[in-house]
Amino acid sequence: MKVFKFGGASVKDATAVRNITNILSLFPNEKIVVVISAMGKTTNALEALFKAYMSKANYSEELQTLKDFHLTVIGDLFKSKDHPVYDIFDATLKELQAILDKEPFDNANYQYDQIVSYGELLSTKIISHYAHDNGVNNRWINAKSIIRTDNKYREANILWDNTNEQIKARVENKFNEVDVVITQGFIGSTPEQLTTTLGREGSDFTAAIIGAALDAASVTVWKDVPGILTGDPKVFESAQLLDRISYNEAIEMTYYGAKVLHPKTIKPLENKGIPLNVKSFIEPKQKGTVVEKLEQELDYKPITILEKKQLQIKVRTKDLSFISEQNLSDIYKVCAANQLKINLMQHSAVSLTLVCDDKPYKTKHVLANLSEQFHMEIKSDVELLTIRHYDYEIIYELCKDKKILMESKSQSTYQIVTIPQPS
């Protein structure tokens, strides 16, 4: 049994949906769980809808845009206007409308999950029907019935025992009826059946969870790139394909911000020794990259990761005393309480400087709490460049024209924080 994950770019329009059935046809008579994201930029559209709803603004334009996009895809995929997929689409939109008809309340992260989760529900229902009509007999499963989480809305934590139990009970027996099971990435639910999400790009993580629970032979993430590269090819023109990397290296890359995989994807697979393939949905017969257990680490080429839209926060005590262990503990507790990941940290006698993703729904609470106890200097829209397995030639080449605010260096990793240069 295998697990495939298709992200937003691989289901962005009708042509892309057709390509999924083409890829599945390359694996006849194999048992496959297919995990699918929202189509194209649907999650962004739903986030715009969410923001309008929460501000009590008129959201009719955002909702109509969402509806028109999906109807265009449906109209391209299904010849008959009487196809049952239209009724299913309308019913799903009515569920969303019922949420929007209610008055918003204070728990914005809860509201976010209830609204934004509809992208995956819409895409998978459409794709399941199209696949069935084109020879891929399949069963659709609601991920909310198998992925159990706590109530940390917007970035929920998995309840592993409950999740494993639900996946085994609800997915395995479907393979007695069909070869393909289709479900959603990114979404889950609490034991009380309240919808949650796993964080942006969380569909990779869903695939890994299901793969680990079912002891899959492999998990494959289908991307619009040939595999895992030494850098984002849109940013670093010299980026090269990595044929193989270890679980450890993949974890390091995602920790430092590489967007090719969700940061939590690797651990469930490493626990079970399940290989992860990262392959191109454009050229599906190419090998791509294999992430697996290696007895000895490879001699990697320099790997570059650029994180834009970062926030630099310099924290000082109000009486200019040393930053003590108690101060550090207080700062970390505030960050942890708001689920704010620190991407780089630098400590001096009287200050602590943090660099993090500038996500206002987190950072505004962190800054408000810290300002009660500390003085702060804040720089927004800075960039964080990380070079794994660096050499001094690449450091010079990538940093020679940059205004450097911070620098950190270890045996294997070099990081700098810079101010973006005018284009």
Phi, psi and omega in degrees: 000138180238160173239129175247141173238128176244122181273184185302321180294330182277355176227034190284341181200183184297321179299318179294321178298317177300324181296329178299314179295327176296318179294317180297329179293343177283353183233060184295141175065014175262146177277122186223131167265124181253118179256126189233139176272178172293155184286129173052237182261027183300320180299320176299319179295320179291327175294322176296320177297315179301314182297318178296317179299313183293330179273003180061030175272169177288118183255011186299324181293316179297319180292320180293322177299316178299314181295313182298319180301310183291325178293327176296316178297314180299316181297329179283329185273327188242123184289322185271131175287350178265007181298139182299344179298331179294318178294321179293319177299313180298318180296321180293319177294327177294325176297316178297317181298324179298325176292317183291337180286344179273153179290130178294149177232183197297329185283086185295323181294322175297313180299320178305310184296322181295327184272309189291335180297344183289343176299314180289324179296318180294312185298316185289326177293318178296311184292323178299316179293318180295316180299317179299317181292342183243034169088004177255090179294125187213166173239135177268132178235136176282118182300337179293342179272351184235335180260104182263134184224171169281191183256032173278077187303144180084333174213063187289151176263142183284136168268096196296313183298313180296318180297311179302319179297316182291320180297314180296321183286325190255342183256312186305317184290341178295334180286354170283342184253322186220169176266342186234131174244131181247130178216180185260146166272171167080333188243155176205199176205157175285167175303339178272008177071027174268132186293138175228166172232161189259008184103151181306142182066022185285000180294327174303315181297317177303315180300319180293320178300311181294317179301316180293319181296326183259007181051052182297152175292327178195162170238132179239126175257119182266123187235174176266016175235163185293344183162209175275126183252167178286358176183166176294118184296342177284341182251318184244103186297334183271010182302138182237154180287137172261116183292319181218142169217161180278163172305317184299315180294321178297320178296316179299315181299314181290326177300319182277002170113004177298126188274359185294334179219152173290139186303332184270002187293321194287317191303312179301326180285320177298320180303326182257358182067033181267123180291146177248123176258135172244113189228164180272127174284349176279321177234074190294343180275351176287151187292320184075212180243139174250126173258122188204175176285128178241135179294330180218136181297145179281165174271090188283148168287160177304134181244124186247137182225123180247122176252116178265173177052052176263157178243126176258124183239114177258119188251129176231152173289152183286339180256013179062022174281170179299149169285108186269173176300324179293320176300314179301316180299317180297318181294314181296323180296320179296316179296316181295320181297333180255012177053041180264114179280131178268120183273334177203144183219140178219129189243129171238185183300319188242008180210158171230125180249128181243146172235130184213166173297137180274083178250101188305327182293345173255309190294330181296324179286320178298312182296320179297318181291316182292328183294341178291333186244337189229157163278147180223143170244129188236130172240125180257166176057039172267171181238145179242116178255126177243133176238111174275142178057047186288159162229166188287339177294315181286327176299313180298315184296319184275341187247356190297331183252013186259147172271110189268128177263323181216155179214140177217138185219130171236186183299325185244350189224132176240133180226141171224147173253129186226161171269129181302139178274143177302138181278000000 
